[in-house]
Amino acid sequence: MLMRLDELLGVDRAARWRIILVSGLGITIWGMASEVGKVPIHEAQVNATIFGVVIFIAQVLRYCLHSQTSTANFGRAALISRRLVTTAAASVILIFLVAIPAPMLEAAVLERRLRTLTQHRALSPLQARGVADSLRIAAGGRIVLSSTTLTRVREAIKTSEPNAATANAAKALAEYNRQISPPAPINPPRTDAQRAFLEGDDHFYRAMANFPIQTDVQEANMAVSAYSRSIALADGEQSLRIDALLMRATMYNNLNKPAEALADAEAAERLGSLNLSSIISIESAALVTRGTTEDLKRVIRLVTLGLQVNPPPWLLSADPRMDAMYRAELLMRRAAAYYGLGEFSKAIEDSRQALNIAPRSVLTPYIYRTIVLSYLQFGSVEDASKAALEWEKETGDPAASEVHRIVEENQTSPQRALMLLTRR
């Protein structure tokens, strides 16, 4: 048997390579099956290696017990101990490599899986679930994935049909971003870029003190200027630059500058921003304002996804109660998109849902206005009048009284009522 082992380790090169290749094939097949079965990567690595070792030992034993006449001579027998030592050393190294954690291998496997799942522009529900599972594995293991792969995942989620599976993938991306790249504290500021950012925040909140009734234009422009300085100064502070771009984009929306807002959101995305909720909020607001047919269709898709994920972190940090306002505003935007596309029933439905989420809020006049106009588009003056009266009773708003008066005075001409109201 020892002579046959020496022959295998020495002159029988073909048998040696056959055993190695069969063992390697066994490891590969086991690894692929484990990946399909979503077995944790390190566990799959260990199991596949054990399987390969078992195949290797079985083949060696079969070779050594085979009754073929050995071609090895006595001189080669002297090399047995040296070769056995070499084999033992290789085995020890292999076991050591298997036993240690393999973050690089895990990252490579997850990267490949995510690239495969997102190779098409839109995700199927099955692919979206696979993306969510992969991202949660990466977050749990604190595995850093490449910016290119994460950007690809973000875009696939944004362009996919908004459903429960896509929303789950979006939440998993947000969880991954929170685990791997938590926001760095900048107060007190340590750099000029951080000081400019905090200055922008001060002007931002002053500008928005009476939103949506009124935006303080002077404070808003000062916020834009401060965020612009932060962006220019943020060399080596990419996360800060992304945040400044997103905040400036939000301010541009409130200054009725949709092109600038979209440009900043796209710049943040190019830098690798994974803050989907902020991107959805900014882009949906800008696209509603721009208002082309394609823009409005995109708004509906974005808002439907946005309603299923958490609001932007900066919004909740300002006031946790803003969650309801954020969702009501998204619904108001989707209602406006439906209205622009002539889907008035859906516009009324979204507006009613927004009222249920945030009753008697600063958004109430805008929501009721959409309801009244939608009923008038149907030619239903009676329903429009009821909605205006409900608005007036709920809020006591003089604007509601004026809208109610116009509708009542044009009972026989809903188109004239529409014309008068849309001029206001």
C-alpha positions as CSV (number, residue, x, y, z in Angstrom):
1,M,0.0,0.0,0.0
2,L,2.8,2.4,0.8
3,M,4.5,1.6,-2.5
4,R,1.2,2.4,-4.3
5,L,1.0,5.7,-2.3
6,D,4.6,6.5,-3.3
7,E,3.7,5.8,-6.9
8,L,0.7,8.1,-6.7
9,L,2.9,10.9,-5.1
10,G,5.7,10.2,-7.6
11,V,5.5,8.9,-11.1
12,D,1.7,8.5,-11.7
13,R,1.0,12.1,-12.5
14,A,-2.2,11.4,-14.5
15,A,-3.8,9.6,-11.5
16,R,-2.7,12.4,-9.2
17,W,-4.3,15.1,-11.3
18,R,-7.4,13.0,-11.8
19,I,-7.9,12.8,-8.0
20,I,-7.3,16.5,-7.6
21,L,-9.7,17.5,-10.4
22,V,-12.5,15.2,-9.1
23,S,-12.1,16.5,-5.6
24,G,-12.1,20.1,-6.8
25,L,-15.2,19.4,-8.9
26,G,-16.9,18.0,-5.8
27,I,-16.1,21.1,-3.8
28,T,-17.4,23.3,-6.6
29,I,-20.7,21.4,-7.0
30,W,-21.3,21.5,-3.2
31,G,-20.5,25.2,-3.1
32,M,-22.9,26.0,-5.9
33,A,-25.7,23.9,-4.3
34,S,-25.1,25.8,-1.0
35,E,-25.3,29.1,-2.8
36,V,-28.7,28.2,-4.4
37,G,-29.9,27.0,-1.0
38,K,-28.7,30.3,0.6
39,V,-26.5,28.6,3.2
40,P,-24.3,31.1,5.1
41,I,-21.1,31.4,3.1
42,H,-18.5,30.4,5.7
43,E,-20.6,27.4,6.6
44,A,-20.9,26.4,2.9
45,Q,-17.1,26.9,2.5
46,V,-16.4,24.5,5.4
47,N,-18.9,21.9,4.3
48,A,-17.7,22.0,0.7
49,T,-14.1,21.5,1.8
50,I,-14.9,18.6,4.0
51,F,-16.9,17.0,1.2
52,G,-13.8,17.5,-1.1
53,V,-11.5,16.0,1.4
54,V,-13.7,13.0,1.8
55,I,-13.7,12.5,-2.0
56,F,-10.0,12.9,-2.1
57,I,-9.3,10.3,0.7
58,A,-11.7,7.9,-0.9
59,Q,-9.9,8.1,-4.3
60,V,-6.5,7.8,-2.7
61,L,-7.6,4.7,-0.8
62,R,-9.1,3.2,-3.9
63,Y,-5.9,3.8,-5.8
64,C,-3.7,2.3,-3.0
65,L,-5.8,-0.8,-2.6
66,H,-5.9,-1.4,-6.3
67,S,-4.1,-4.7,-7.3
68,Q,-2.2,-3.2,-10.2
69,T,1.6,-4.0,-10.2
70,S,3.6,-1.1,-8.9
71,T,6.1,0.5,-11.2
72,A,7.8,2.2,-8.3
73,N,11.2,1.0,-7.3
74,F,12.8,0.6,-3.9
75,G,14.7,3.9,-4.3
76,R,11.4,5.8,-4.5
77,A,10.3,4.3,-1.3
78,A,12.9,6.3,0.5
79,L,11.0,9.4,-0.6
80,I,7.7,8.4,1.2
81,S,8.4,10.1,4.4
82,R,9.4,13.4,2.8
83,R,6.3,13.4,0.6
84,L,4.0,12.4,3.4
85,V,5.4,15.3,5.4
86,T,4.7,17.7,2.5
87,T,1.2,16.3,2.2
88,A,0.6,16.7,5.9
89,A,1.8,20.3,5.8
90,A,-0.4,21.1,2.9
91,S,-3.4,19.6,4.7
92,V,-2.6,21.7,7.8
93,I,-2.5,24.9,5.6
94,L,-5.8,23.9,4.0
95,I,-7.5,23.3,7.3
96,F,-6.2,26.7,8.6
97,L,-7.5,28.5,5.6
98,V,-10.9,26.9,6.0
99,A,-11.1,27.6,9.7
100,I,-10.5,31.4,9.5
101,P,-13.3,33.8,8.5
102,A,-13.5,34.6,4.8
103,P,-14.9,38.1,4.4
104,M,-13.3,38.6,1.1
105,L,-14.8,35.4,-0.2
106,E,-18.2,36.3,1.2
107,A,-18.0,39.8,-0.4
108,A,-17.1,38.3,-3.8
109,V,-19.9,35.8,-3.7
110,L,-22.5,38.4,-2.6
111,E,-21.2,40.9,-5.2
112,R,-21.6,38.2,-7.9
113,R,-25.1,37.3,-6.7
114,L,-26.3,40.9,-6.6
115,R,-24.9,41.6,-10.1
116,T,-26.6,38.5,-11.4
117,L,-29.9,39.5,-9.8
118,T,-29.8,43.0,-11.1
119,Q,-28.5,42.3,-14.6
120,H,-31.9,43.4,-16.1
121,R,-33.3,46.9,-15.6
122,A,-36.2,45.8,-13.4
123,L,-36.5,43.2,-10.7
124,S,-39.0,40.4,-10.6
125,P,-40.5,39.7,-7.1
126,L,-38.2,36.6,-6.8
127,Q,-35.1,38.7,-7.7
128,A,-36.1,41.5,-5.3
129,R,-36.3,38.9,-2.5
130,G,-32.9,37.6,-3.5
131,V,-31.5,41.2,-3.4
132,A,-33.0,41.7,0.1
133,D,-31.6,38.5,1.4
134,S,-28.1,39.2,0.1
135,L,-28.1,42.7,1.5
136,R,-29.2,41.5,4.9
137,I,-26.5,38.9,4.9
138,A,-23.9,41.6,4.1
139,A,-25.3,43.9,6.8
140,G,-25.3,41.1,9.4
141,G,-21.7,40.2,8.6
142,R,-20.6,43.9,8.1
143,I,-19.4,43.0,4.7
144,V,-18.4,46.1,2.6
145,L,-19.7,45.8,-0.9
146,S,-18.5,47.9,-3.8
147,S,-20.1,51.2,-4.6
148,T,-20.7,50.1,-8.2
149,T,-22.7,47.0,-7.1
150,L,-24.7,49.0,-4.6
151,T,-25.5,51.7,-7.1
152,R,-26.7,49.0,-9.5
153,V,-28.9,47.6,-6.8
154,R,-30.4,51.1,-6.0
155,E,-31.2,51.8,-9.6
156,A,-32.8,48.3,-10.1
157,I,-35.0,49.0,-7.1
158,K,-36.0,52.4,-8.3
159,T,-37.0,51.3,-11.8
160,S,-38.8,48.1,-10.7
161,E,-42.5,47.7,-10.3
162,P,-43.3,49.0,-6.7
163,N,-44.6,46.0,-4.8
164,A,-44.0,44.3,-1.4
165,A,-40.9,42.5,-2.6
166,T,-39.3,45.7,-4.1
167,A,-40.1,47.6,-0.9
168,N,-38.5,44.8,1.1
169,A,-35.3,45.2,-1.0
170,A,-35.4,49.0,-0.5
171,K,-35.7,48.5,3.3
172,A,-32.8,46.0,3.2
173,L,-30.7,48.6,1.3
174,A,-31.5,51.2,3.9
175,E,-30.6,48.8,6.7
176,Y,-27.3,47.9,5.0
177,N,-26.4,51.6,4.6
178,R,-27.2,52.3,8.2
179,Q,-25.1,49.3,9.4
180,I,-22.1,49.8,7.2
181,S,-22.1,53.6,6.8
182,P,-23.7,55.2,9.8
183,P,-23.8,59.1,9.7
184,A,-20.7,60.6,11.2
185,P,-21.4,63.3,13.8
186,I,-20.5,66.8,12.6
187,N,-21.6,68.9,15.6
188,P,-19.3,70.4,16.8
189,P,-17.9,70.8,13.3
190,R,-14.2,70.0,12.7
191,T,-13.8,71.2,9.1
192,D,-15.0,74.3,7.1
193,A,-17.2,72.0,5.0
194,Q,-19.0,70.8,8.2
195,R,-19.4,74.4,9.4
196,A,-20.9,75.4,6.1
197,F,-23.3,72.5,6.2
198,L,-24.6,73.3,9.7
199,E,-25.0,76.9,8.6
200,G,-27.1,75.6,5.7
201,D,-29.2,73.6,8.1
202,D,-29.9,76.8,10.2
203,H,-31.1,78.7,7.2
204,F,-33.0,75.6,5.9
205,Y,-35.2,75.3,9.0
206,R,-35.8,79.1,9.1
207,A,-36.9,79.0,5.5
208,M,-39.3,76.2,6.1
209,A,-40.9,77.6,9.3
210,N,-44.2,78.4,7.5
211,F,-44.1,75.6,4.8
212,P,-46.1,74.8,2.7
213,I,-48.0,78.1,3.1
214,Q,-44.9,80.1,2.5
215,T,-41.2,79.6,2.0
216,D,-38.9,82.4,3.2
217,V,-37.1,83.0,-0.1
218,Q,-34.2,85.0,1.4
219,E,-33.5,82.2,4.0
220,A,-33.9,79.6,1.3
221,N,-31.3,81.3,-0.9
222,M,-28.9,81.6,2.0
223,A,-29.3,77.9,2.7
224,V,-28.5,77.1,-0.9
225,S,-25.4,79.2,-0.7
226,A,-24.2,77.6,2.5
227,Y,-24.8,74.0,1.1
228,S,-23.0,75.0,-2.1
229,R,-19.9,76.0,0.0
230,S,-20.1,72.8,1.9
231,I,-20.2,70.8,-1.4
232,A,-17.2,72.7,-2.7
233,L,-15.1,72.3,0.5
234,A,-16.0,68.7,1.2
235,D,-12.8,67.2,-0.3
236,G,-12.4,63.7,1.1
237,E,-15.8,64.0,2.9
238,Q,-18.0,62.2,0.3
239,S,-20.8,61.4,2.8
240,L,-21.0,65.1,3.7
241,R,-21.0,66.1,0.1
242,I,-23.9,63.7,-0.7
243,D,-25.9,65.0,2.3
244,A,-25.3,68.6,1.2
245,L,-26.4,67.9,-2.4
246,L,-29.6,66.3,-1.1
247,M,-30.4,69.1,1.3
248,R,-29.7,71.7,-1.5
249,A,-32.0,69.8,-3.8
250,T,-34.7,69.9,-1.2
251,M,-34.3,73.6,-1.0
252,Y,-34.3,74.0,-4.7
253,N,-37.7,72.2,-4.8
254,N,-39.1,74.7,-2.4
255,L,-37.8,77.5,-4.5
256,N,-39.7,76.0,-7.5
257,K,-36.5,75.0,-9.3
258,P,-37.1,71.4,-10.4
259,A,-34.3,71.2,-12.9
260,E,-31.7,72.2,-10.2
261,A,-33.2,69.8,-7.7
262,L,-33.1,66.9,-10.1
263,A,-29.5,67.7,-11.1
264,D,-28.4,67.7,-7.4
265,A,-30.3,64.4,-6.7
266,E,-28.6,62.8,-9.7
267,A,-25.2,64.1,-8.6
268,A,-25.7,62.5,-5.2
269,E,-26.7,59.2,-6.9
270,R,-23.5,59.3,-9.0
271,L,-21.5,59.7,-5.8
272,G,-23.1,56.5,-4.5
273,S,-26.0,57.8,-2.3
274,L,-28.1,54.9,-1.0
275,N,-30.6,57.3,0.7
276,L,-33.6,56.1,-1.3
277,S,-36.2,57.9,0.8
278,S,-34.6,61.3,0.3
279,I,-34.0,60.6,-3.4
280,I,-37.6,59.6,-3.9
281,S,-38.9,62.6,-2.0
282,I,-36.7,65.1,-4.0
283,E,-37.3,63.5,-7.4
284,S,-41.1,63.1,-7.0
285,A,-41.5,66.7,-6.0
286,A,-39.4,68.0,-8.9
287,L,-41.1,65.7,-11.4
288,V,-44.6,66.8,-10.3
289,T,-43.5,70.4,-10.8
290,R,-42.1,69.8,-14.2
291,G,-45.2,67.8,-15.1
292,T,-44.6,66.0,-18.4
293,T,-46.6,62.8,-19.0
294,E,-43.5,60.7,-18.5
295,D,-42.6,62.7,-15.4
296,L,-46.0,62.1,-13.8
297,K,-45.8,58.3,-14.5
298,R,-42.4,58.3,-12.8
299,V,-43.9,60.1,-9.8
300,I,-46.6,57.4,-9.4
301,R,-43.9,54.7,-9.4
302,L,-41.6,56.5,-7.1
303,V,-44.2,57.5,-4.6
304,T,-45.7,54.0,-4.5
305,L,-42.3,52.7,-3.5
306,G,-41.6,55.7,-1.1
307,L,-44.8,55.0,0.9
308,Q,-43.5,51.6,1.8
309,V,-40.1,52.7,3.2
310,N,-39.0,55.0,6.1
311,P,-38.9,58.7,5.7
312,P,-35.5,60.5,5.2
313,P,-33.4,60.3,8.5
314,W,-33.0,64.1,8.7
315,L,-36.7,64.5,8.7
316,L,-37.3,62.2,11.6
317,S,-34.4,63.6,13.5
318,A,-36.1,67.0,13.3
319,D,-39.4,65.7,14.6
320,P,-40.5,62.0,14.8
321,R,-44.1,63.1,14.2
322,M,-43.1,64.2,10.7
323,D,-43.6,60.6,9.5
324,A,-47.3,61.2,9.0
325,M,-46.7,64.5,7.2
326,Y,-44.1,62.9,4.9
327,R,-46.5,60.2,3.9
328,A,-49.4,62.6,3.4
329,E,-47.2,64.8,1.2
330,L,-46.2,61.8,-0.9
331,L,-49.8,60.9,-1.3
332,M,-50.6,64.5,-2.3
333,R,-47.9,64.4,-5.0
334,R,-49.2,61.1,-6.3
335,A,-52.7,62.6,-6.3
336,A,-51.4,65.5,-8.3
337,A,-49.7,63.1,-10.8
338,Y,-53.0,61.1,-11.2
339,Y,-54.9,64.4,-11.7
340,G,-52.4,65.5,-14.4
341,L,-52.8,62.2,-16.2
342,G,-56.6,62.5,-16.1
343,E,-57.1,59.7,-13.5
344,F,-59.4,61.7,-11.3
345,S,-60.9,58.8,-9.2
346,K,-57.4,57.8,-8.1
347,A,-56.5,61.5,-7.4
348,I,-59.5,61.7,-5.0
349,E,-58.7,58.3,-3.4
350,D,-55.1,59.4,-2.7
351,S,-56.2,62.8,-1.4
352,R,-58.7,61.2,1.0
353,Q,-56.0,58.9,2.3
354,A,-53.7,61.9,2.8
355,L,-56.4,63.5,4.9
356,N,-56.8,60.4,7.0
357,I,-53.1,60.3,7.7
358,A,-52.6,64.0,8.5
359,P,-56.0,65.6,9.3
360,R,-56.1,69.4,9.8
361,S,-52.5,69.8,8.8
362,V,-50.9,72.6,6.8
363,L,-51.4,70.4,3.7
364,T,-55.2,70.3,4.1
365,P,-56.0,73.2,1.8
366,Y,-53.9,71.7,-1.0
367,I,-55.5,68.2,-0.5
368,Y,-59.1,69.5,-0.5
369,R,-58.4,71.6,-3.6
370,T,-57.4,68.5,-5.5
371,I,-60.5,66.7,-4.4
372,V,-62.8,69.6,-5.5
373,L,-61.1,70.0,-8.9
374,S,-61.2,66.3,-9.5
375,Y,-65.0,66.2,-8.9
376,L,-65.4,69.2,-11.3
377,Q,-63.4,67.3,-13.9
378,F,-66.0,64.6,-13.6
379,G,-68.7,67.2,-14.0
380,S,-70.0,66.4,-10.5
381,V,-70.7,69.8,-9.1
382,E,-72.7,68.4,-6.2
383,D,-69.7,66.3,-5.0
384,A,-67.4,69.2,-5.5
385,S,-69.6,71.5,-3.4
386,K,-69.9,68.9,-0.6
387,A,-66.1,68.6,-0.5
388,A,-65.7,72.4,-0.4
389,L,-68.2,72.6,2.4
390,E,-66.5,69.8,4.3
391,W,-63.2,71.7,4.0
392,E,-64.8,74.9,5.2
393,K,-66.4,73.2,8.3
394,E,-63.2,71.2,9.1
395,T,-60.9,74.2,9.0
396,G,-62.8,77.5,8.9
397,D,-60.4,78.5,6.2
398,P,-61.6,81.6,4.3
399,A,-60.2,80.1,1.1
400,A,-62.5,77.1,1.5
401,S,-65.5,79.5,1.7
402,E,-64.4,81.2,-1.5
403,V,-64.0,77.8,-3.3
404,H,-67.5,76.8,-2.0
405,R,-69.0,80.0,-3.3
406,I,-67.5,79.6,-6.8
407,V,-68.7,76.0,-7.1
408,E,-72.2,77.0,-5.9
409,E,-72.5,79.9,-8.3
410,N,-71.6,77.6,-11.2
411,Q,-73.8,74.6,-10.6
412,T,-74.7,74.4,-14.3
413,S,-71.2,75.0,-15.6
414,P,-68.5,72.9,-13.9
415,Q,-66.0,73.9,-16.6
416,R,-66.4,77.6,-15.7
417,A,-65.9,76.7,-12.0
418,L,-62.7,74.8,-13.0
419,M,-61.5,77.8,-15.0
420,L,-62.1,80.2,-12.1
421,L,-60.5,78.0,-9.6
422,T,-57.4,77.1,-11.6
423,R,-56.7,80.8,-12.1
424,R,-56.5,81.4,-8.4
